[in-house]
Amino acid sequence: MCPFIPSAIFIDKTVRDLPLTRRVINHFPAIPVTEIENPDILKEPFPATSAKKQLLITRFKGEPVKPCQGMGDYVCCNYMTVSFGTNCHFECTYCILQDYLKNNPAMTLYANVDEILASIERRLVQNPGRQFRIGTGELADSLALDDITRLTGDLVPFAARQDNLILELKTKSGCVDNLIGLNHRKKTVISWSLNPQKFIDDEEYKTASLDERLTAARKVASAGYPVALHFDPLLALKNWSDEYVRLVQQVREVLRPTEIAWISIGSLRFTPGLGKIIRERFPKSRLLTGELFPTEDGKVRYFREIREELYSHVKNLVDSAFAGVPNYLCMETKRVWGEVYKNIPETKGALEAHLAQQFAC
């Protein structure tokens, strides 16, 4: 895994004395630091490669907890997201953040952690009968910078104090050392996005290797954390069927079904604008050679028959290797659900209720 070393650090003056800011500055004593009045000066469409080497530490404003992006005919698991930062120094060719954050491409950390956590807690208290599943991995990798921010030291104890929260930290890194020894009460799930090593080599630059991810997963599972797996995005590249057989076998050698909270399965999907970015930044990528077309939610996906073949193959592998572990499709239509699972969750919250029930067991 490639470590993050910024070329420059910019600090919003309103957060210069907050704990996260001080931790980052102390971690990089030799990196030049500039205090700024207005963080918007960095919100320009700089070239992504150089922009991602700049680090901005600022304040999150607004409502931090948001619903996941399921829409239209796509089945939603009622997942919620919260951001403690945006962008990622990893270089996955298919990463949608390259398009989403093209006008705000600097690596960004939100230092007002206590304010964000207080907002989450208010929502939990206002809805005592609802079990929330909230993840931090939508706009940034949850753990890739944890050796720098030590944010898990705030998040894991916070989740442990809540009765109606399952916190998910999703990553492609091996950064788990700070998790060991924390009192988690099994309220924090550590999850990994997984692909065969061949696909990691070709399409997931600077990320941890498959062995590094699985070693980290074994470490946190041994520390009592529930682990989740995301076979996402499935990639219909050369020899994909055999590659995913080998991948699931490798995971099964490391993790027991009883250690896994849930498994999601998703396929390659991206915004139309990302195609041009991939061609410019990653001309050797094979992703765009697949049979792809725009779908009703505005994203580009494999043809439905290809997705169903991918899902059915991996679901059968998962069901065999991890019997009893709940698994589900991420951002897929009812039609595809019906074809792959032979049933469709009846309501928006039915899938989430099923997962929460299984998790509680």
Protein Blocks (a to p, Z undefined) as FASTA:
>chain_A
ZZdddfbdcddfklmmgmklmmmmmmmmmbccdddfblmlmmccddfklmmmpccdddde
djfbdcdfbehjbccehiacddfbecjfbdcfklmklmmmmmombccddfklmlmmmmmm
mmmmmmmmbccdddfklmocfklmmmmnommmmmmmmmmmpmkbccddddfbfbfklmgo
pafkopaccddddddfklmmmmmghiacfklmmmmmmmmmmnopacddddddddddehkl
mmmmmmmmmmmmmpcfklpfbdcdddddddfklmmmmmmmmmmbcklmpccdddfkopac
ddfklmmmmmmmmmmmmmmmmghiacddehiafklmmmmnopacfbfklmmmmmmmmmmZ
Z
